[in-house]
Structure formats: structure tokens, C-alpha cells
Amino acid sequence: MPRISPFEKYAEQYEEWFVENRWVYEAELRAVKAMLPVGGHGVEIGVGSGRFAEPLGIKIGVEPSKRMREIAQKRGIQVLDGVAEEVPFYDC
């Protein structure tokens, strides 16, 4: 069973951290973007709130926390309920 209770309890505070620490978030985003293949497609495992998936153009994610899934879905991410150990994709 994944340990999701902190993400269920503090979803809004998690989101607020990125607003308050925008420079850290933007630096992380640039670093991740530099590592992604151009024109590639992917699935973010542990997509959380979709805070990284949305600006990176990742359209599908896997996330066990219901509250985080809801935030990501509001960002337009298709989010599947699941964990990394049991990814619901057979061709990965």
C-alpha cells in the first residue's frame, strides 16, 4: 500500500509550496525539460498534482492520491489511479 496520506492531507499546501518557491520550481522544470527527448511521448509515474506534467506537455499520469489526481485532472491531465509497482500499461 502506498503511503499517500500526507498527499491526501496536505494537497493544497503542496501546491502552495510551488507558488511560494517559484524559483526552485522553475529551476527544476528547466532541468527536467532539458532531459526529455524532443517530440517524445510519455507517462508520468507519480504525477501528483500535474504541476510538472502540464508545462512539459505530458498528457497521461499515474497517481495513487485521490486529491492529487483531482488537481492534476483540473490541469487537463488524464490520471489513472495506480502506483509505480503496478503500472497499468502493458507496453511500457
N, C-alpha and C positions, 0 to 999 in steps of 0.2 A: 504494500500500500504506500503510495507516495505521501510525503509529508507536505501537504498543501495547506494546512490550517493557517499558517502565517499569511499566505496569499489570499485566503478567504477573508481573514480578519482585517488585513491592512491594505487591501487593493487600492483604495483611494490615496492612502499615504504613500504607497509605492509610486503611483502616478505623480503625486506632488513632488516627490524627491527629484524627479527628472526635470520638473519645471524650476525648482529652486537651484538645481545644479546643472543648468543648461549647458555650460561649457564642458562639463565632464561627458554628458550625454552626446553632445555634438562631436567631441573627440573620439568617443567610442564608435559612433556611427561612421565617421570618416575611416577609422581603422578597419571596421568590418567591411565597408563598401570596397575598400582597396583590395580586399582578399577575395571578393566574389568574382566569378567569371562573367565577362560581358555577354549579355544576351542569354544568360542561363536561366534555368527554372529550378525551383527548389521548394522544399517544405521546411518550415522552422519547427524544430522539436523543442518544446518548452517555449511556445510563442508568447506566453504571458499575456500582457495587455495589447500586444501588437505594436508596441512603441517602436521597435526596430523593423518589424516586417513591413509596415506601411511605407515608410520612406525608402526602403530597399526594394520595393516592388514585389515582395513575397506575398502571394495571394492565399496560401494554404498553410495552416499550422496545426500542431497537436499540443493540447494543454489540458492537464487534469483539473485545474481550479475553475470551478463554475464562474466565479466572479471575474476572474481574469479573462475567461473566454468571452463573457458578455461585453467587456470593454473592447476586446480585440474585434469582435463582430461589429461593434459600432464603428470601427475604423475600416470596415469593409473586408476583413479577413475571414475566410472560411475556416472555422476552427472545429477540429474533431476532438472529442473527449478521449484522452489517452495519455500514455506515458512512453518514454523512450524505450523502455524494455519490451514494450509490446506495440510497436508502431503498426498502425492499421493499414499499412501499404505493403503489398506483396512484391512489387517490382523495384524496391529500394535496395 
